[in-house]
Amino acid sequence: MMPMKKNISKNSFNIKTLGKCLFDSPLKLSTKYGDRIVNYVSEKEKIIFYNETIALNRYKTLKDAPVLEKAGPRKKIFFNPSEVTAAIVTCGGLAPGLNDVIRSLVMELHWIYGVKKILGIRYGYSGFIKDYGYEPMILTPKIVSDIHSFGGTLLGTSRGRQDEKKIVDFLEDNKVSMLFCIGGDGTLRGAHSIYEELTKRKLKIAIVGIPKTIDNDIAYVEKTFGFETAFSKAAEAIRAAHSEAISAYNGIGLVKLMGRHSGYIAANAALGLKEVNFVLIPEVKFDLEGPNGLFEQLKARLLKRKHAVIVVAEGAGQEYLVNENAPIKYDASGNIKLGDIGLFLKNAIKEYFKKQNFDVTLKYIDPSYIIRSLPALPTDSIFCGTLAQNAVHCAFAGKTDVIIGYVQNHFVHIPIPLATSYRKEIDPESELWFNVLEATGQIKDMFNDKIKNKNEVIM
């Protein structure tokens, strides 16, 4: 079960719609089971959010429990496909699978629904602003036919908020019916701002988000595209670090992976390879000095096994990098610029063992930008395609201010404000973190004083 920051009510997952659906879907599916034809999804089909009795027991009856709207094609749709102009934008950092999502959106819109005009917005939300001079691309099946073979994004990307009034001016001027926003929490907050401006102007344009973050930290979503490729490829870096470590007496392999606030890549990559001895993530504090600190634990490992592998998420241990006299710096997306924990640990570990007169050989690997720019693995590519297909079904059904999520093995609709209400993190009391501790042999608290768990989790 995913940890929740707050109780959610029966109506938490209610989805906004643009109006009544009056057009027949062009898909020609079925409404009967047993006729060997794929069925439309009914608005009555719901997925119970919780799947454990301990959580469901909080509600008087099952009818009071929160449910999610199932994604998929509807029999009646809001837009007439022949009149639709769609737009696609990619924002934020790169992630494996961006081109897969773009390609699948175009193919679904063109071949399945018959949409003839699809605009590709260049360089993120900046592409909507005339002053930048980024003309939109006209996307066709031919243009996107092989882009899934490459990493990055055909459309380009950028960070930072743009004026939603000017964005809506663009949508209105170009008669856009539906906008697909592919990005992380900052992108999705931007999408919600666009929705609010559309609402003020009473414009019927569907805003559908496809969450993209290899950190896998979007709330209420079990996984995001690119994450599986990221931790699978990160495991290859760990394998290299392990080879370096075991090939030297008192060899240490240190790998820094992405994960600003959430350690999912580090945890899953470590579990995927089973050669890691220490996993350091933002959610779990750790000491450097003292009997339970990293240095002494690392020394004990080397004395016993003569090699060690450490994996650290980029957001871990930031308290060791804070300069109280220096101003906090932010990137264009409003994220605090992190210190480099990888280089810090590399130097700190070397210095510690030098003072101990204890010879070590340390190899440091940072594959972060290589990983995020790779093409998606086949399993991730499948996931990207299904997200995109459901996003198109969602938009044609007149849903708006919504993302496509994956929960309880189903693709579902989740309101954007809910998806951006907090950042998903690893619960130190979770099965996932316990699995990491079991696989690594790492002590439960690499901390010399007992500390209170920073995550208040409602089970």
N, C-alpha and C positions, 0 to 999 in steps of 0.2 A: 504494500500500500504506500502511495506517495505521501510524504509528510505534508500537513497543511498548517499554515500560519494562523488560520482562524476557522471557526465553524462556517459552513456554507449551507444555505437554505435550499428549499425545494426549487425556488425560482432563480437561484444564482446564475444558472446557465441559460436563461431565457434569451432568445436571439431576436434581434431587431429585423424587421422586414420593410421593404419599400412599398408594399401594397398587395392587393389581391392578384393572384396569378391567373391570367385569363387565356394564355396561349397554350396550345398543345405542344408537348415536347416532340422534337423530330426523331427521337431515339427509337420509337416503336417497340417499347419493352412491354412486359406483361404486368398484370395485377393479381394473377392467380398462381398459387403454388402447385406444382405437379405437372405443369404443361411444358416443362423443359425449356422455358424461355426465361431469361434474366428478368427479375422484377424491379419495378420502380420502388423507391423508398418512400414509405408513407410518413407524413408528419407525425403520426402516432408512434412511430418506432423510436424508442428511447433506450439509452444505455444507463444502467444504474452506476453512479460514479464510484461508490464504495463497493468492494467485493469481499469485505471481511465483516463478520458478525459483530465484532467489538466496536466497529464504527457505526454499523447500522443500528445497533442497540440504542444509540443516542436519540433515535426518532421513534415516536409513538407507534407509527405503522410504516410499512414499506412505502405507502403512498406519499408519506411526508419526506422521504429520502430524496436527495438531489439527483436529477437525471440529466443526461446530455442528449442533445438532438443528434440523431444518426446522420452522417453525411451520405451523399449519393444522389443519383438522378431522380427528379420529381416528374410526375406525370403532367402536371400543369406548371408552366414557367411564366415568369414576369415579363421577360423581354421577347420581342419578336426577333429571332436570330438574323433575319435579313436586314434589320435596321441597326444592328449593334456595331459599335466601334469599341474595341477593347484596348486597354493599355497595360503594359507590364513594366515594373521598375524594380531594380535590385539595389540595395543600400547596405552600408556598413562594410565590415571586413569580409574577405573571401572565405568560402567554405566549399568543400567538395560537394558537387551536385547542383550548383547554381545553374549551370547550362542544361542539366537534365530537366530541371523544373521549367526553365524557359521553353525548351523544346516541347515538353509535354503539354504545356499550356497552349502553345501555338497549334500543335497537332489536334488537340481536343477541340479548341475553338473552331479551327478551320474545317477539319474533316468530319467531326461528329455533330457540331451545331451549325456549320455552314457560315461562320463569321468570315467576312471577306476583308475587313480592315482591322489590323492589329498593330498598334503603335508600341515600339520599344523605346522607352525613355532612357536617354543616355546619362550616365554618371550620377545615378541616384536621384534624390529629390531636386538636385541642382538642375536637372534636365528639363524641369517644368518652367524654370525661370528664364524669361527671354534675354535678360542681360548677359547671361553666360554664353548664349549663342549655340547651345547644343541642340541641333535639329534631331527630332525623333527618327528612329529607323522604322521602316515599314517591314514588319516581320511576316514571312511566308514560310510554308513548309520547306521549300527549297533552301532558303537561307539558313534555317536551323537544323537541317537534316543530319549533320554530323557533329554538331557542337558538343554533344554529350561525351565525345571522345577526348575533350580537352578540359583542363581545369580553368578556374577563373570564371568570368562572366562576359558573354558576348556584348552585353549592354554597357559595361563599365559600372563603376560604383563610386560612392563618395560618402563621407560622414557629415553629420551636422544637420540641424533643422533649417528648413526654408519656410518662407511666408506662406501659410496655408491659403491665404486669400488669393495669392498669385497662382498657386497650384490649382485652385478651383477655377480661376479664370481660364487657365489652360484647358482644363477638362471641359468646361462649358463651351469655349471657343471651338474646340475640336470635336464636340458632340460625343464625348466619351460616355459610354453606358456603364462600363465596369472597369475598375482599376485593381490590379493584382500587385500587392506590395510584398516583396520577398526580402526579409531581413529580421534582425533581432529585436530586442525590446525597445530600443530607440526608434527603429523603423516603424514598429507597431504603434508606438505612442504618436508618431507623426501621422500614421494612417488614421488614428482616432481623431486627431485634430482636423484632418481633412474631412472626415465624416461630420464632425460638429459644424464646420463651415458650410458643408453641403446642406445640412439640416436647417441652418439659418436661412439659406437661400431657397429652401424647399425644392432642391434638385434631386431627382431620382437616379442616383448613380450608386452602384454597389461597390463597397470597399471590402475586399477580401484579402486577408493576410496569410502568407505561408511562412511560418516561423523558421528562421535560419540562425542557428548558433551552434558551432561545434562544441561549445561548453555544455550544451544540453541543459540550460538553466531557465527555460521558459516555464512559468507556473502552470500547473494543471495539465501538463503535457508529458507523456512518458518518455518520448525521445524526439529529437529534431533531426532533420536531414543533415548529412555530413558528419554526424557524431560517430557513427559506426566506422566509417572510413578513417576518421581522425584517430580513434584509439587503436584501430587495427594497424595503421601505419606507424603509430607511435611505438607499438610493440616491436617493430623492426629496429627502431633506434635503441630500445632497451636491449634487444638481442646483441647489438653491436657493443653496447656498454658492458654487457655481461662478458662477451668474448674478450674485451680489453682487460676487464678486471681479473678474470681467471688466468690470464696469460702473464700476469705480473705477481711477484710476491708482495702481499699486502696491497693488491690492486683495488682501486675504487673506481666504479663507473657512476658518473653523475649525469642524469638526464633531466633537463627542464622542459616541461610540457605546458601547453596553453591551459587556461583555467583561472580567470581573474578572481572570481568569487566562489566558484564551484569546482570541486576536484574530480568531476566525473571522468574526464579523459585520463587523468593520472591513475585513478582507482581501477578503471576498466582495463587500461593498458597493462597495468601490473598483474591483474587477474588473468589477462589473456596470455601472458608469457610465463608467469610463475617463477621468475628468476630474480625478483626484486626483494630486497631486504628491508627497505625503509620507504614509505610513501608519505610525503608531506603535502598537506592540502590546506586551503584557506580556512576550512571549517573546524579544524582541530589545531589548537595551539601547541607549540612545542618549545622546550628550552634547548639552548645550545650547551650550556654548562651544567654541572651537577651530575649526580649518579644516574638520574633518569634522563638527562639531556642527550641530545643527538651525538655529541662528541664522545662521551663515555660509552654509550651504547654501540657506536660505530667501532670504537677501539676494542670492545669486548668481542664483537663479531670478527674483527680481523685476527685477534689472538686465537680465536677458535677455528676459523675457516680460511683465513688468509686472503679473503676477497670479500667485496660487498658491492651492491648496486643500490643507488639511491634515486628515486624519482620525486621530483618536486614540481608542483603546479605553480605557475607564474605568480599567483596571488598569495601564496603561502608566505608566512614569516615577514610580512611587510613591516611589522613593528620594529624589526631590526634595521630597517632602511630609512626610518623617518628622521628627518632633520628638522627639529623644532624651530629653528631659526629661518628655515627656507619656506617660501610660500607654496601652498598646494597648487599643482599644475593640473590642467584638464585638457583632454583631447577635444576634437571638434564635436564629438558625440556627447560631451559632458561627463565622460568617464575620468576618474582620477588617474593620472599617469603613475604607473607603478614603478617602483625601483626594481632593479634586476636581481632577483633572489638567487638565480643560478650562478652568476658571477660572484655574488657575495659569498655564497656557500663554498664555491670552489676555492676562493682565497682564504676564507675563514678556516676551512678544514685543513688546508695546507699549513697555515700558520699554527694551528693547534698542535698538529703532530710534529711540527718542527720544534716547538717549545718542549714537547715531550721526548725529543730525541728519538722519534719513532718513524722510521722510513716508510713512506707510502708512495705509490704511483697513482695519480688521479687523472682520469680522462673525462673531459666535459663535453657533452653533446646537447645542442639546442636545435631540434628539427622543426620548430614551430611554423615558420613561414613556408617551409617545404611541404609540410602536412596539409596546411589549409588551402594550398594552391593546386593540389592533386585532383585528377578526375575521381569520380565516385567509384567505389567498389560495386560489383553487380547487385549485391543485396541493397545497398544504399540507393543505387540507381532505380531499382524497382520501387523503393519507398518514395523517392522523389516523384516518379511518374504517377503514382497513386494519389499522392498529395495534390498534385497539379490537376489531375482529372476531377477530383472531388471539389477543388476550388472553383473550377468552371461550373460544375453542377450547382454549387452553392450560389454563385453569382447569378446564374440564370433563374434560380428559384427566388430571386429578389432578396436574398439575405444580405445584410450589410453590417459593418463594424464588427467583423467576425474573423476568426482564424480557423484553419483546418488543423485539428490536433489528432493525436493518436492515444487513445485511452482504452484500457481493458480489451486490447486486440481489435479495436474498432476505430475507424476514422469518424470523427465527430466535429460538431461546430462548437466553438468556445468564444464568448464575447471578448473582444480585444481588451476592454478595461480589466476584466478578470485575469486574462493571460499576462498582463503587465502590472498586476497589483503587487507582486513581490518577485524576488529572484529565487528560483529553486536551488537548494543546496543539499549536500549530503548530510543526513542526520547521523551524528556520531553513534547513536543507539541503533542504527538500522542494520539490517541483514547484510547490505552491501559493504558497509564499513567493517563489520565483523568478519566477513569473508576475506577482506583485504588483510586484516590482522592475522587471521588463520594462515593465509597463504604466505605471508612475509615472515611471520614470527616476531613482528614488531610488538613492543609492549603497549598496553592499552593507553596509558597516559605517559607520553614522553615529556612529563612536566613534573617538577620537583614539589610543588604545592598543589593540593587538590583544588581544582577550579570548577566553577559552575559552568555547565553546558551553556554556550551562548545561544543555542537554538531552542526556543520554546516550541515544542511540537505537540500538537493535539492528536492523539491516537484514536 
